[in-house]
């Protein structure tokens, strides 16, 4: 799956390079595209709000076509990129989603999804995915 497919093909311009991600981050994603992504990733709204650092009240004030702020858009793009990478490594989305929702001793017994509220958490998960991809057991 490509990053664009998470957001719905017609909701975002094609993302083909890091420069497309930068430009899209600056411009903002529509709320509807991020909601579509959350459904594809099987995220609850509560999880989405924690990851994106946005309150339910603020989220509700946005119309579907309203562009989200840069910081929220960056987190959404980062999340889509993480899931895309995870699906590539695990071979399919269901296996990766299962891994994300299963407590792991590598993460002190926490589920990987519980770490996505910080940049350090994103990085720890990406680092672990690289180890898994290379066959290095930590």
PLY file of the C-alpha trace (Angstrom):
ply
format ascii 1.0
element vertex 138
property float x
property float y
property float z
element edge 137
property int vertex1
property int vertex2
end_header
0.00 0.00 0.00
1.26 3.49 -0.78
1.00 6.40 1.63
-1.61 7.99 -0.64
-3.87 4.95 -0.36
-4.12 5.41 3.40
-5.63 8.85 2.89
-7.84 7.95 -0.05
-6.46 8.47 -3.55
-8.54 11.54 -4.35
-7.90 13.20 -0.99
-4.17 13.84 -1.47
-1.78 14.62 -4.31
0.67 11.84 -5.26
3.50 11.38 -2.76
6.63 10.26 -4.58
9.49 11.81 -2.62
10.48 13.41 0.66
9.89 16.78 -0.98
6.25 15.86 -1.60
5.94 15.03 2.11
7.50 18.36 3.06
5.18 20.30 0.77
2.13 18.39 1.93
3.11 18.96 5.57
3.33 22.69 4.94
0.01 22.81 3.11
-1.91 20.48 5.41
-4.09 17.44 4.95
-7.88 17.67 4.99
-9.53 16.27 8.11
-11.41 13.79 5.93
-8.14 12.32 4.59
-6.78 11.78 8.11
-10.07 10.21 9.22
-9.84 7.85 6.23
-6.29 6.93 7.23
-7.38 6.19 10.80
-10.06 3.81 9.50
-7.51 2.01 7.28
-5.20 1.61 10.26
-8.02 0.46 12.58
-7.26 3.28 15.01
-9.84 4.44 17.48
-10.53 8.16 17.59
-9.07 8.22 21.09
-5.80 6.69 19.82
-5.75 9.07 16.87
-6.19 12.13 19.08
-3.36 11.04 21.40
-1.00 10.35 18.49
-1.83 13.59 16.68
-1.87 15.71 19.86
-5.30 17.09 19.12
-8.34 17.28 21.36
-11.68 15.73 20.43
-13.26 19.17 20.68
-10.77 20.73 18.26
-11.16 17.79 15.87
-14.94 18.20 15.89
-14.66 21.89 15.02
-12.91 21.08 11.74
-15.05 20.47 8.67
-14.13 17.47 6.52
-12.37 19.65 3.94
-10.57 21.91 6.45
-6.80 21.57 6.21
-5.20 20.47 9.46
-2.29 22.44 10.93
1.27 21.55 9.96
2.12 19.74 13.21
-0.98 17.53 13.01
-0.41 16.84 9.31
3.24 15.90 9.94
2.19 13.40 12.63
-0.45 11.90 10.32
2.08 11.53 7.50
4.62 10.07 9.88
2.02 7.58 11.11
1.09 6.53 7.56
4.77 6.14 6.70
5.36 3.98 9.80
2.44 1.69 8.95
3.54 1.46 5.33
7.01 0.39 6.43
5.60 -2.05 8.99
3.34 -3.67 6.41
6.30 -4.08 4.04
8.33 -5.79 6.77
5.53 -7.98 8.17
4.14 -8.86 4.75
0.61 -7.60 5.35
-1.32 -5.03 7.33
-3.08 -7.44 9.70
0.19 -8.93 11.00
1.66 -5.49 11.54
-1.48 -4.16 13.26
-1.37 -7.21 15.53
2.25 -6.48 16.41
1.42 -2.83 17.09
-1.33 -3.86 19.52
0.54 -6.59 21.38
2.59 -5.85 24.53
6.30 -6.32 23.90
9.19 -6.85 26.30
11.28 -4.74 23.93
9.09 -1.79 24.87
8.95 -2.55 28.60
5.72 -4.50 28.23
3.92 -1.69 26.42
2.13 -2.04 23.12
4.04 -0.23 20.34
0.93 1.83 19.57
1.14 3.27 23.09
4.49 4.86 22.22
3.29 6.92 19.27
2.53 10.01 21.32
6.21 11.07 21.16
8.91 11.37 18.50
11.07 9.07 20.61
8.34 6.43 20.50
8.08 6.67 16.72
11.85 6.33 16.48
11.97 3.33 18.86
9.36 1.54 16.75
11.16 2.36 13.49
14.44 1.13 15.00
12.78 -2.13 16.03
11.25 -2.54 12.57
14.71 -2.18 11.05
16.04 -4.86 13.41
13.17 -7.16 12.48
13.74 -6.49 8.78
17.44 -7.34 9.14
16.72 -10.37 11.30
18.44 -8.96 14.36
16.75 -10.02 17.58
17.15 -7.52 20.39
0 1
1 2
2 3
3 4
4 5
5 6
6 7
7 8
8 9
9 10
10 11
11 12
12 13
13 14
14 15
15 16
16 17
17 18
18 19
19 20
20 21
21 22
22 23
23 24
24 25
25 26
26 27
27 28
28 29
29 30
30 31
31 32
32 33
33 34
34 35
35 36
36 37
37 38
38 39
39 40
40 41
41 42
42 43
43 44
44 45
45 46
46 47
47 48
48 49
49 50
50 51
51 52
52 53
53 54
54 55
55 56
56 57
57 58
58 59
59 60
60 61
61 62
62 63
63 64
64 65
65 66
66 67
67 68
68 69
69 70
70 71
71 72
72 73
73 74
74 75
75 76
76 77
77 78
78 79
79 80
80 81
81 82
82 83
83 84
84 85
85 86
86 87
87 88
88 89
89 90
90 91
91 92
92 93
93 94
94 95
95 96
96 97
97 98
98 99
99 100
100 101
101 102
102 103
103 104
104 105
105 106
106 107
107 108
108 109
109 110
110 111
111 112
112 113
113 114
114 115
115 116
116 117
117 118
118 119
119 120
120 121
121 122
122 123
123 124
124 125
125 126
126 127
127 128
128 129
129 130
130 131
131 132
132 133
133 134
134 135
135 136
136 137
